[in-house]
Amino acid sequence: MVERAVRVSGQARGDHAPEPICRRALELGLRGWVRAREDGSLELHAEGPEAQVVALVETLSSAQTRQARIEGHEQFAIRGAVAGAFVVQEHAATAHHYDLRLEVDGVMRSWAVPKGPSLDPGVKRLAVQVEDHSLEHNDFEGRYDSGGAVIVWDRGGYEQGGLVPWPEALERGHAVFVLHGEKLRGGFALQRTRGGPPRASAGPKFQWLLVKRRDDEARPGSDIVAQEPHSVLSGRTLAGLLA
Ligand code: MN
């Protein structure tokens, strides 16, 4: 069977929302994505058997279609839609670090990033997977009785991306996502590198790398954690909170 990939921009007939396009693509057994643009038009990438691709394109009016490379998607998904909350909490503990948390299926999947996130695509930051947190913890800022302290360094919504549906992408160890924060914006990737030694208390600590993807939001050479140290909730710094 001949597989084909197209990139299409155009107007949806009737309902402009991407959901009907996504449903139709899934019915047709196609893979790829659809995104609503700010002007109300749709952009979509569809790959699969030629006849089904043609059938999906025909659901759009005034569509401009061009051949695209087959990217190997394993799903058809809506892009540009927020999948949940993200937060980065700067945490003074035994070792100072930043906790990146992404909302997945009702919990905040969490990684401790010793040096914090970067907007420089040339920088790979170690991210150690830690236990899930509750959504209620996202707004927590203050001192712990144990002596540590936390500020909400950044927060917002995020989109799930990549070729593999979530949360399977996380289980497989490669997850692509787009952050819509006040400081962190654009595409990022988390790549699992290895599991550390098992610990009786916390289980195995999987190690990942957090990398900014190359896009319009990338800032080569920048150091966002040094340039923007203040809490997005209160304007306080961690040092100020501890003083
Ligand atoms: Mn922490």
Residues whose N, C-alpha, C, O or C-beta is under 5 A from the ligand:
A	BS01	MN	H91 D99
